[in-house]
Amino acid sequence: MMRRDVELPARLRREKYINTALLIIDEVGFEPMSRREASLLFRLVSHCYQRESILITMSKGIKDWQEVLAGDEVLATAILDRLLHNSHVLDVKGRSYRLRDLERVVTQQGRAPTRIWVSP
């Protein structure tokens, strides 16, 4: 086994990303991944497979995973195989709640808010 294959799980355990009740990975696919990033995601999912629960959010469909994961069909299939086994897929359609709230404020006030707050 190569050293880099051992480093990821040990580092993740040390930083408490693993050995948790639920690992949440938000906005996968917001930007396309490099081959290295896609490989790291595969290693993370493989390590957590049937050990920890994983919740992944993304604004693209399952058919788009190959495109998101550096165009690698084999890697996308391997990750999806692990993620979809014993899982629940929720397909939520509709407008963003953030945009709905902004539209409500604009409608009530007749103008866009003058302040924009950015959460840390």
C-alpha positions in Angstrom: 0.0 0.0 0.0 1.3 3.4 -0.9 1.8 5.9 1.9 -0.6 8.5 0.4 -3.4 5.8 0.6 -2.9 5.6 4.3 -2.6 9.3 5.0 -6.1 10.3 4.0 -8.1 8.2 6.5 -5.6 9.0 9.4 -5.8 12.7 8.7 -9.5 12.7 8.4 -9.9 10.8 11.7 -7.5 13.2 13.4 -9.5 16.2 12.1 -12.8 14.5 13.2 -14.3 14.4 9.7 -14.7 10.6 10.1 -16.1 8.7 13.1 -19.1 11.0 13.2 -22.7 10.2 13.0 -23.3 12.1 9.8 -20.8 13.5 7.3 -22.4 16.4 5.3 -20.8 17.4 2.0 -22.6 20.4 0.6 -22.7 21.7 -2.9 -20.8 19.0 -4.7 -20.5 20.0 -8.4 -20.8 23.7 -7.8 -17.4 23.8 -9.6 -16.0 20.9 -11.6 -13.4 18.8 -9.7 -9.9 18.1 -10.8 -8.8 14.5 -11.2 -7.1 14.7 -7.8 -10.1 16.2 -6.0 -12.4 13.5 -7.6 -9.9 10.9 -6.4 -9.9 12.3 -2.9 -13.8 12.2 -2.9 -13.7 8.6 -4.0 -11.3 7.7 -1.2 -13.4 9.6 1.4 -16.7 7.9 0.2 -14.9 4.5 0.1 -13.6 4.9 3.6 -17.0 5.9 5.0 -18.9 3.3 2.9 -21.1 1.2 5.3 -19.4 2.8 8.4 -20.8 6.4 8.6 -23.8 8.1 7.1 -23.1 10.6 4.3 -25.4 13.3 3.1 -24.4 15.0 -0.2 -26.1 18.0 -1.7 -25.7 19.1 -5.3 -27.6 21.1 -7.8 -27.0 18.6 -10.6 -28.6 15.2 -11.3 -27.0 11.8 -10.9 -26.5 11.6 -14.7 -24.1 14.7 -14.4 -21.7 13.1 -11.9 -19.2 12.1 -14.6 -19.0 15.7 -15.8 -18.5 16.9 -12.2 -15.8 14.3 -11.4 -13.2 15.4 -13.9 -15.1 13.6 -16.8 -14.1 10.2 -15.3 -17.0 7.8 -16.0 -15.3 4.9 -14.1 -14.7 7.1 -11.0 -18.2 8.5 -11.1 -19.7 5.0 -11.3 -17.5 3.7 -8.4 -18.6 6.6 -6.2 -22.2 6.4 -7.1 -22.2 2.6 -6.6 -21.1 3.2 -3.0 -23.3 6.2 -2.4 -26.5 4.7 -3.8 -26.2 1.4 -2.1 -28.6 1.4 0.9 -29.5 5.1 0.4 -32.4 7.4 -0.1 -32.2 9.9 -2.9 -34.3 13.1 -2.6 -34.8 15.0 -5.8 -35.9 18.5 -4.8 -37.1 20.8 -7.5 -38.0 24.4 -7.3 -36.5 27.8 -6.8 -33.9 28.6 -4.1 -35.4 29.5 -0.7 -32.9 32.4 -0.7 -34.3 33.9 -3.9 -37.9 33.3 -2.7 -37.1 35.3 0.5 -35.5 38.1 -1.5 -38.6 38.3 -3.8 -40.8 38.5 -0.7 -38.7 41.4 0.8 -38.8 43.2 -2.6 -42.5 42.7 -2.9 -43.2 43.9 0.7 -40.8 46.9 0.6 -41.1 47.7 -3.1 -37.2 47.7 -3.4 -34.3 45.4 -2.8 -32.7 45.4 0.7 -30.0 48.0 1.2 -27.8 45.7 3.3 -26.4 42.4 2.4 -25.2 40.2 5.3 -22.6 37.5 4.7 -22.4 34.7 7.2 -18.9 33.6 8.3 
